[in-house]
Amino acid sequence: MADVIQLLPESIANQIAAGEVVQRPASVVKELMENAVDAGATSIKLILKEAGKVLIQVTDNGCGMSETDARMCFERHATSKIRKTEDLFCIRTMGFRGEALASIAAVAQVEMRTRQHNKDLGTRILVEASEVKAQEPCQSAPGTTIKVSNLFYNVPARRNFLKSNASEMRHILDEFQRIALANTEIFLSLHHNGNEVFHLPAGNLRQRIVNIFGNNINPKLVPVNEETDVTTITGFIGKPGAARKTRGEQLFFVNGRFIKSGYLHHAVMSAYEDLLPKDTYPLYVLFIEIDPARVDINVHPTKQEIKFDDERLVYNYLKVAVRHALGQYSITPTLDFDQETSFSSVLAGSKPATRTPRIPETDNRPERMKPAGAQQPQGRPQSNWQKLFEGLEQFESELNQQEEKGESITLNSEVTEENEQATLGDSLTKERKMPYQIHGTYIVSQIKSGFLLIDQQAAHERILYEQYLEVLESQKAYTQASLFPKTINLAAADAELMLELLPAAKMLGFDIEVFGQGAFIIHGIPADLAGAVEETRLIEQLLHQYRENMDLELNIKENIARSLARSAAIKKGQQLEPAEMQMLIDKLFACAMPFKSPSGKNCFITFELEELEKRFQKG
């Protein structure tokens, strides 16, 4: 039998390695920027086109490479970071495997220009699909510039698996932000399609956090600084009031390297015990400095998973450090994340604010459901409140006489529709058929075979989702212009996402103008939402929900419809009048898919009379 085992060609071996190292454009950004950091750069510039699918360029002013090193760096397992096995347990650099450039060059067209500071000429190398096409001397600035063009051009199947530009850009921003937070002494900039997204001057950690996440985060930061014999823990955590219901601002760094650890996350959440509502996540950017011999970072090619020699010890130190920071700055518990606006206003001593359910309807709706500021019916001046008390003294006198005689008491109301009293039986029958609310969350509605238990938030999300999809298809939205336009300042990542959403947002009735430097002017919002929610808060909620839905691979119309429905729907704990509940029920069962919310949650559950009877029977 002939021999069947053979060595793979170098190009195929590199493509296999690239499957682990280079998963998407963000992987290339991470590897190239980490190499720039390891080269001692004080300035790193990242340039992207089409979310890195067309071009990824990283320029640094680091030490540069000699002609021999420039050629050697594209070979597999070629690295300057380690020399012997023991070096794996004292690694301080970002990279050490020597696989990144070889893997990238296997699935893209790569051009590198590099020059050492003490040399007059640099080196230019062009590599395509692991094959060196050119190597020659060239003029270049000190440092290294690497251009990665047409990622996965020779692996069409991998390229087809890439997601939308907005989704890929989100992953790139995540990687860029992690490197920026870990290296505050380095100037960093990011340009996408000719627009500068980030411009981060060198500074301290607090300045870097504010520059990345926005100025609004500054007063919500609490410093952490604990030093022990085993580890030093520094960084910042967010106050409980700044917690969000979505992840994304929880970052751990061990010896300057970003890591993912559910175990350490649990330690932080334990420190916030009784301070945060359920299913909310605090902001934290925490740095753990520990002897490299106590950790193993050679676990996964992405180097984002590590092992500690004593995880329980690190867990306890981290938990105590966070608790100490919260206690030192007298952080008080936040009792209710979804607290009613009116309740918090009363506590603050201000005028209570009213919240109205956001059930889109243009006509024939109760006054309570109309937008705030809408014109009220005429002919009902405020002075009419005095008529409520007319005849009160005479009524009390008659009431006392009837009580002495033991007679029953009947109250007549002029507010009833027919101005006459209904019988007790008719009243009870009518009351049973009207929907009612329990725990401010569910609506009970009687049907012939039993009753329905409706989740008001899920039902309203389904109603809004189908309405917004219809608007996006027909492009017949109505805008309620604001009397005084509002300006919203977004973090760089959110501003980039907002630019992506603007065309679809305008179809839904948003009138938003780009002002520059992360600022947007809100001239109007959809007419159905006018007065029901504050404009800037609506935009912030929309962006958060949109990011959460990115991984579902929805098209932009479905994503924005789902995100806006989630943001604008009535929430748990919001009280509804019977007429509002009935309108919600009618609109739900007029939907094409009334059974499920856009996220797949049941909108209602049916309880049959036969089932109820069985529950009351003896066992």
Secondary structure, DSSP 8 states (H G I E B T S, - for coil): ---------HHHHHHHHHHHH-SSHHHHHHHHHHHHHHTT-SEEEEEEEGGGTSEEEEEE-S----HHHHHHTTSTT--SS-SSGGGGGS--SS--SS-HHHHHHHSSEEEEEEE-TT-S-EEEEEEETTEEEEEEEE---SEEEEEEESTTTT-HHHHHT---HHHHHHHHHHHHHHHHHH-TTSEEEEEETTEEEEEE-S--HHHHHHHHH-GGGGGGEEEEEEE-SSEEEEEEEE-GGG-BSS---EEEEETTEEE--HHHHHHHHHHTTTTS-TT-B--EEEEEEE-GGGEE-TTSTT----EES-HHHHHHHHHHHHHHHHHHTT------TT--HHHHHHHTTS-----------SSS--GGGS-TT----SS--GGGGGGGGTTHHHHHHHHHHHHHHT-------TTSSSSS---HHHHHHHHHHS-EEETTTEEEEEETTEEEEEEHHHHHHHHHHHHHHHHHHHT---EEEEEEEEEEE--HHHHHHHHHHHHHHHHTT-EEEEEETTEEEEEEEEGGGTTTS-HHHHHHHHHHHHHHHGGGT--HHHHHHHHHHHHHS--TT----HHHHHHHHHHHTTSSS-SB-TTS-BSEEEEEHHHHHHHHS--
